[in-house]
Amino acid sequence: MRLVLAALAAVGLAGCGSDPKESDVSAGNARPIRVTRREQLDGALGKLVTLEGEVAWTKTPTILGVDVASDSPDLRGKWAMATGLLKKWVVTREDLDRELAARGVFAHRGPGTFYRLVESGTGRDAQVQPLP
């Protein structure tokens, strides 16, 4: 337990002294990083990004495989952009088995690595916008 707390403290301190233009997203000072390829995703985790690409015509809309909102306007099947904080999570077979045992059958994507773009103020999926 102490090792985990020490690791978390070290990670927290690593952010101290970083460039405020890159890290102070809540104050609106950050300039988004432009992401146009999936290969760029892991390097932009936790940062303010603007994704550009085609919105997938799927139940959960995505740009470059990243979950986004495409409600108003609905731009599925069109090229668009969305800006927000890039999040990542990994779901293992063991995670799903635990949830199935606890809750019973539920809809899921299966195991894998997933990304989501969220609005910094609300935590909701970032809404797509038409490209200029």
C-alpha positions in Angstrom: 0.0 0.0 0.0 2.8 2.4 0.9 4.5 1.6 -2.4 1.3 2.6 -4.3 1.0 5.8 -2.4 4.6 6.7 -3.0 4.2 6.0 -6.7 1.1 8.2 -6.8 2.9 11.0 -5.0 5.8 10.8 -7.4 3.5 11.0 -10.4 1.7 14.0 -8.9 5.0 15.8 -8.3 6.2 15.0 -11.8 3.6 17.5 -13.1 4.9 20.3 -10.9 6.8 22.9 -12.8 5.4 21.9 -16.1 4.6 24.5 -18.8 1.2 26.1 -17.9 0.3 26.4 -21.5 0.3 22.6 -21.8 -1.1 21.6 -18.4 -3.6 24.3 -17.3 -6.5 23.1 -19.3 -9.1 24.2 -16.7 -8.1 27.8 -17.0 -8.5 27.7 -20.8 -4.9 28.5 -21.4 -4.0 25.3 -23.3 -3.8 25.1 -27.1 -5.1 21.8 -28.4 -2.8 19.3 -30.0 -4.0 18.4 -33.5 -4.4 14.6 -33.9 -5.1 13.2 -37.3 -3.7 9.6 -37.0 -4.3 6.8 -34.4 -0.6 6.5 -33.9 -0.6 9.9 -32.2 -3.2 9.0 -29.5 -0.9 7.6 -26.8 1.4 10.6 -26.9 -1.6 12.9 -26.3 -3.2 11.1 -23.4 -4.5 13.5 -20.7 -4.0 16.5 -22.9 -6.3 18.8 -24.7 -6.5 17.6 -28.3 -8.5 18.3 -31.5 -9.2 15.1 -33.4 -9.8 15.4 -37.1 -11.2 12.6 -39.3 -14.2 10.7 -40.4 -16.9 10.1 -37.8 -17.7 6.4 -37.8 -21.2 5.4 -38.7 -21.6 3.3 -35.6 -23.9 3.3 -32.5 -21.1 4.9 -30.5 -19.6 7.5 -32.9 -15.8 7.7 -33.0 -13.1 9.7 -34.8 -9.9 7.8 -35.2 -11.3 5.1 -32.9 -11.9 7.6 -30.1 -15.5 7.9 -28.6 -17.1 11.2 -29.3 -20.6 12.6 -29.3 -22.3 13.2 -32.7 -25.8 14.4 -31.6 -26.2 17.9 -32.7 -25.1 18.0 -35.4 -25.0 14.3 -36.3 -22.0 14.0 -38.6 -21.6 10.2 -38.8 -20.1 9.3 -42.2 -18.6 12.8 -42.6 -15.3 14.4 -41.9 -15.3 16.4 -38.7 -13.4 17.6 -35.7 -13.8 17.4 -31.9 -11.8 19.0 -29.1 -11.5 17.8 -25.6 -9.3 15.8 -23.1 -8.1 12.5 -24.4 -8.7 9.5 -22.0 -7.8 5.9 -22.3 -8.9 2.7 -20.5 -8.1 -1.0 -20.9 -10.7 -3.7 -20.4 -9.4 -7.2 -19.8 -11.3 -10.5 -20.1 -10.9 -10.8 -16.3 -12.6 -7.4 -15.9 -15.6 -8.6 -18.0 -15.8 -11.9 -16.2 -15.9 -10.1 -12.8 -18.7 -7.7 -14.0 -20.7 -10.6 -15.5 -20.5 -12.5 -12.2 -21.6 -9.4 -10.3 -24.3 -8.0 -12.6 -25.2 -10.8 -15.0 -25.4 -10.3 -18.7 -24.9 -6.7 -20.0 -23.9 -5.1 -23.3 -20.1 -4.5 -23.8 -17.5 -4.2 -26.5 -15.4 -7.0 -25.3 -11.8 -6.8 -24.0 -9.6 -4.1 -25.5 -8.0 -0.7 -25.3 -10.5 2.2 -25.6 -10.2 6.0 -26.0 -12.7 8.7 -25.2 -12.6 12.5 -25.8 -14.3 14.5 -23.0 -15.2 18.1 -22.5 -12.9 19.4 -19.8 -15.7 21.2 -17.9 -18.4 18.6 -17.9 -16.7 15.2 -18.5 -19.3 14.4 -21.2 -18.2 13.1 -24.6 -16.9 16.0 -26.8 -19.3 17.0 -29.5 -18.2 16.8 -33.1 -18.2 19.9 -35.3 -17.9 20.3 -39.1 -14.4 21.0 -40.4 -14.0 24.6 -41.4 
